[in-house]
Amino acid sequence: MKILLLEHPRIVCPERCNDIANTPLSSCLHSGYIAGMLISEGHEVEIIEGFLDGLDYQEIERRVKALQPDMLGVHMVYHWQTDTALYEFLHKVKAEQLSSYIMGYGYYPTTDFEDVLQQCSDMDSVILGEPELTFAKVAKALTSQASLENFPGLAQRGDSGAIVSQRRELVGDLNALPFPVRTEALFRLPEVNLQGSRGCYGGCTFCYINPFYGQGSQWRGRTPENIIAEIDDLIAQHKIRNFYFTDPNFFGPGERGQQRALRLATLLKSRNIRFGIEARVNDIHEETISALVEAGLRHILIGLESGSDSSLKRINKMTTVAQNENAIKILRQYGIEPNIGFIMFEPDSSLVDIRVNFEFLRRNDLIKKLVITANMLYHHLIVLKGTKAHRDLLEAGRLEVQASTYESLLSLADPKVAVLAMIMRRITNFLFDYMAGVWGGKVLEPENAQERYAKINGLLVNLFETTLMTLEAGGQFTEKQVETLVKTTEKEIKGIWG
């Protein structure tokens, strides 16, 4: 069969630039793994990088017409609205008979498949969870004109029009998967993405990694030897030296996970590469980090989430503030300043929690660099369908469902916390939008940029603390006062940057 995989164009929304809600980085290889599986079974496959290549639907339509694929797979990525442009394009594909079967896949359609199939009548089915095996089996069934009724791994419309769905068992041995196909666009990224494992052994209420894989999901890792084989192939064919492991949890659980990481570090050491990872704080052990740094580890993202033990318990992080601080200490000891995941405002945060968070950030020197400070001083807990947080808050009647049912709005329990959150969200959104050109590398930094960064950083920290102190003392902010404070701060930032 001729099969086309589409990474569709995505709209950038300035007001959401500081939210991590579109899709996990691990999804960047969905299409590549599907392509690898399909090619291994003799299919002709092409990937269109609509997003990374900046293509419009007119150009994509031209390419679809040129290929005339038997199947069109769409990696659906949520970007804060119903994607009418994508749906209109898929309608055109069907109406003009450019492809007879359209199938969606990805994190978003896995948990919101009913909404997707109802809104897009031209989509024949949605893959639930891991896409490569289901995609290959659907292609095989269509080739032989076999029935797709009650097909494992698919959500689709039944004979009566009702949507029916069935999960497929997880891939038991990740080593058995063909290496993912990478497009030219993926090779243009600063680092080549790798996936060494899937899933997580944690159970954070807000996380949608394990809901994507389905009931009974667990952390599964490729062997170090299998990972090294892919790395060696990339080095030999493309002279790649910079990699990033997109695994939500690089380390496996417990001692077994640490030993696997040590084995991988041993194998990586002679390759002379640089790489980054993402990990839980309880997996940051001195021996393992030392070995990984020696093997080329240069940056890491850790999900601290909070400096308050009560907040960590509410979101079921299964870590402590002490573990957070120990992880930071170990990483800095080996020359790594970690990237931080932090939720300043979770649904039941009190002013006490916010104060504890703020003092934690200050105590651990996490609000001294502007780009980091802006992330630390504002992030709310994003509530997505499929997560425990969504189920619990929906049951409690605390969610306001939007046009897209995938994400819901919620009110923070404490109205004073909500005021602080609103102020910081508006200011940080303004800052990221205002600095987008410089931080995106499109505009040169002015002279004495570091001095200006430091002044804006101090302004943000001072704004947060003085506003918090006012609220702690019983003060209130009217809508007019909030507007004045926001506009005054925006003007001050412009004045400092020039």
N, C-alpha and C positions, 0 to 999 in steps of 0.2 A: 504493500500500500504506500501511497504518497501521503505523508503526514506533516502538517505544519503546526508548530508550537509558537504561540504569540505571547510575548511580554508586552502587554498593551500600554499605550501612552497613559501617563498619570499626571494629574493636576497637582501642582504645588500650592498649598494654602498657607500664606504667611502667618495667619493666626494659629496654625497648628504646627509651626516649624519646630517647636520644642517638645512635641509629643512623640512618644514612641508607641504608636498604635497601628501603624500600617500593617506591618508584617515582620516577623523576626528575620534577622539576617540569614538564618539557616534556610529560608525559603529561596534564596538567590540561586540555589542549585537544583530546584525542582525540575525545571525544564531540561537542564543538563542531564540529570539522572534518567528522566523519561527518554530522552534522545538516545542515551547510551544503551538503555534496555531495548528500545525499538530497533536500533541499528544492529544489535547483536542477534536479533531475530529476522533480519533481512529486509526491514522496511526502509524506505527512502524518507529521510527526515530533514527538515529545515527549521531553524529557529529565527524568528524575527524579533530583534531587540527594539521594540517600539519606544520604550522609555529611554534606555541608555543611548540609543542612536538619535533620539529626538525626532522620531518620525511622526508625521500626521497620518490620519486615516486614509487620505487620498493616496499617499505613497504605499501604505500597507495594502490597500485594495489592489493597487497595481501589481504588487508582488503576489498576492493571493491569486489573482487572475492568471499570472504567469505560471504558477505552479499547479493550479487546479487540484488542490489536495482532496483526497478521499475523506480525511478527517482533519478537523481543526481543533486543536487543544488551546485553551486560554488560561494562562496563569493569572487568576483574578486577585488583584491586590486592592484592599479597601483603602480609600482615601477620603473618608469623611462625607461622602454623599452617594446617592444612587447614581451609578455611572451610565447616564442616558446616552452619552456619546458612544460608549462601547456597545450598548444594547442596540442602538440604531445601526451601527456598523454590522453587528451580527445579523440583524434583520435583513440588511442588504445582501450579505453573503448567502443567506438562505433564499431570499427572493430571486436572486440572480443565479441560483444553483451553482455557486462557486465552490461549495463543499456540502456534502450531504449529511455530515454528522458533526455536531459541535459539542465539545465536552469541556467543562470548567474544572479547575483544580486549584488547590492552595489552602492556606489557613482560613481565610475569610469565607469562601463558599462551603468549606467543610462544616462549619458551625451555623451558617446562615443559609443553608441550601434551599430551604422552603421559600424564603424571601427571594432568593436569586432566581429560582425556577418559575416563581409566580410572576416576577417582574420581566423576565426575559423568556418569552415563549419560544424563541428560536434556539435556545440552548436545550439540547436533548438530554443531557445528564450532567451530574457533578460527581467528581471523585471524592470520596470521604477518606481523609487522612493521607497516608503515604501514597503517592501517585503512580510510581513506575510499574509495579506489578499489575495493578488494575488497568492502567492504560494499555499495557501490552496484551492483556487478556481480552479487553474489549476489541482491540485491533484484530486479534486472531478470530474472535467471534464474528465480527463484521466481514472479514475476509471469506469466511466459510458460510456466511449468511445464517449463522446460528442465532437462536433467540437470546435476547438480553434480559428476559423476564427473571426477576428475583436474582439479579446478578450481584455477587458479593463485591463490596467496595463502591457501589454506586447509589446515588439518589436520583430518581427519575420519575416520570409520570406513568402511572399504571393505566390499564385499559379504561378505567372509569374516569381518568383525569386526575385522581388523587395522587399525591406524591408519596412514593414508597422508597424506603432506603434500607440498606443492609451493609454492615461493616465487614471488612476483610481482616483476616489474621495479619498481624504485623510481620514484617520481614524478619525471619529468625536469625539469619547470618548476613550481616552487612557486607562481609567480605565477598559474598557471592554476587553482589551487584556489580555490573560493569562500571568502570570509572565514568564520571559525568563528562558530557561534551561541553566544551567551553567555547563561546563565541569570541570574535575579535573584540567586541565591546567589553567582555569580562576581562580580557587580557590588558585592556587599557586602564583598568583600575589600579590604584597604587599598590595593592596587594592582591595576590590570587587567592580566592577563597577555597578552603578545603572543609570537608565535613568528616570528622573523625568519629562522631558518635551521634546518636539520636535520643531524644527524651531527657528526662531528669528524674532523679530519685526524690526530689523535693515535692512540696504540695502547697505552694503559695496560692492564696485565694484568688489573686488577680491574674495569675499566669495562664496562658492559653496554649502552652507547649504540649503538655500531656493531654488536655482535651482534644487536641488535634489528632493525636495518635489513637485515642479511643480508650475504652475501658480495659484495664489490665495493662496499660502502657507502662513501660519501664525504661530505665537507661540501658542502652545497648551500644557497645563500642566495637569499632573495627580493631583488628589486631595491629600493633605497632608495625609489624612487617608489611601488612597490606597498605597501611598509610604511607610507609616509606617507598613502596613500589610506585605509588601514584606520584609522590614528590620527585623521585628519581626520573620518572617519565617526563614530568613538567620541566625539570632542569635540563634534561637531554634535548627535548624538542623546542623549548622556548627560552632557555637560559634564565629561568625564573629564580629569584633569590629572596623575594618578599612574599610571605604567605600570611593568611589569617584563618584560624580555625573558627568556623561559624557555629560550632556546637554551643547550645545554650549552657551546657555544663561539660566543660572539657574533661574534668576528672570524673571517673566512675566512683561509685560509693565505696567508702571505707578503705581498708588496707589494700584490697585488690585494685582499687582505682589508683592509689598512690604508686603501687608497684608497676602498673601498666604505664603510668606517666614517666616513671624512672627509666623503664625499658625504652620508651619512645625517645626520651632525652639522650640516652646512650647511642641510639641509632642516628639521631639527628646531628649529633656533635660534629661528625666528619663532613657534613654536607655544606657547611659554611653558609647557612641561611639566617634570615631574621623572620620572626613570626609573632603573632598576637593570639590571645585566647580569651575566653570568658569563663568565669568560675564562681562558685559559692565560697563565701569567706571561710567556712569550716574546712574547706579542702586546701587552704593555703598553709602548707607545712614547710618549714625551713629547708629540710633536706631536698624536697622535691623542687621547690622554687630555685634553690641554688643550682641544681642539675639542669633545670630548664633554661635558666639564664645563661649558663655556660654553653648550652646547645643553641642559643640564639633568641630566646624569649626577650622581647623588647617592650611589649605593652600588654595590658590586661584590663578587662572590664570586670569589676566585682559588684554584685548587687548588695550594697549595704542596706538600702531601703529606709532605714530609720536609725536614729540615735536614742530611741526610746524603747525599752524592753516591752512595755505594755503595747506599743504599736506593733512591734515585731510579733508578739503573740496574736494580736488580732488578725494579722494578715497571714498567720501560720507560716512564718519564715523558717522556723525551726533553727534559728541562730540567735545569738545574743549580742548585746552591745560590746561586751568584752571580746568576743570573737571578731567583731568588726574591727576593733582597735588593734587587735593582735595581727590581723591580716594586713592592715595598713603598715604596721611596724615592720613586719617581715619583708614586704615588698619594697619598702623604702630602703631597708637594710641592703638589698641587692640591686639598688639603683633604679627601681621602677616606681614611677609615680602613677598610681592606678587611675583609670577612668572609673567613675562612680555612678552606679544606679541608685537613685535616692528619691523617696516619696515623702516630700515635706508635708503634704496634706492628704491624709487618708480619711475615709468617711467619718470616723468617730474621733478624730483628733481633737484634743482639748487645747486650750492655751498653754497648759502645763506641758503637754507633749511637744508643742511647737517650740516652747522655750528650751526644753531638753534637747530637741533636735538642733536648735541654733547653737547652743553651748557645745554640743558634740562636734559640730562642724568647725567651730572656732578652736576648740581644744585640739583638734586633729589637723589644723592648718589646711582646711578644705575650702576656705572662702577667701583666698589671697590672690587668685588668678581669675580675671574677669570671666572668661568663657566657662570656667568651672563654677564660679560663684553664681552666675546667672542660671545654671542648671540646678544647683543645690537649693537656691532660695525659692524656686517655684517648680514644683511638679505635683500634680494631683494624681490620685489613683484612677487609672482609666478602666472603665468597667465594660468588658466585652462579653458577648453571648458565649456560652459554653463554659465560663469560669464559675467557680464556687461563689465568688463575690457577686456575680450577676444573679445567680440563683437566690442567694440569701437576701440581697437587697430588693430584688423583685418581689419575693415573698413577703418582705416587710413593708412593701408599698412605698419604697424610697426611690424608685427609678422612674424617670420620665423618658419613655421610648420615643425616639426620633423617627424621621422619615426612613432612615436605614435602621433596621432593628438590631444590627450588629453591635452598635454602641449606644449606650443610654446615658443620659445626664442624671446626676444625683445631687441632692443638697447636702452640704456638710452639716453634721448634727449641731455643731456650735455656731451660731450666727456670727459671733465675733471672729472666729477662725475663718469663716466664709468671706468676711470683709477683707481680712489680710490676704487671703488667697486671691481674691479678685484684683486687688491692687497690684500684687506681685506678678500675677499672670499678665496683666495689661502692660506693665513696665518691661518685663522680660520678653514678651512678644515684640514689643516696640524695638527693644535693643537688638534682638536677633535679626529683625527685618532691616533695621538701620545699618547694622554691621555686616549684612549678608555679602556685599561686594568684597569687602576686605577679608572677612573670614573664609569666603569662598575662593580667594586667590585671584579674583577678577580686577581688584583695585589695589594699587600699591598703598602700603601703610605710610602715613605722614611721618615727618621727622618727630623725634621724641615720642613715638607711639607708645612705648612702654610706660612712660610717665603719664600719658593720657589714660591708658588702660587702668593704671593704678588709681587715678582719681575717680574714674567711673566706678571702679570696683568699690572704693570707699563709699561712694555715694549710694550704691545699692545696699551695702551692708548697713549703713547708717539708716537708710529708709526703712529697711526691714526691722531693725531693732527699735527705732523710735516709734514706729507704728505699733509694734508688739507691746512696747512699754505703755503706750497710751491705752491700748485695749486692756492690758493687765490691770491698769489703775482704774478701770471702770469707764473709761472714755468711749465715745461713740463717734461714728463718722456718718454724716448725711451724704446723700448722693452727690450734692453739690460740692461738698468737701472732698469726697473721693475724686471727683472729676478735676478739681483744682489741683489736688496733690499729684495726680497722674500727669496732667499737662505741665505743671511746674517742673516735675522730674524729667520729663521728656525734653523740655527746653534746656535744662541744665546739662543733660547728656550731650545735646547738640552743641552747646556752648563749649564744653570741654573738648569734644572731638574736633570741632571746627568745620 
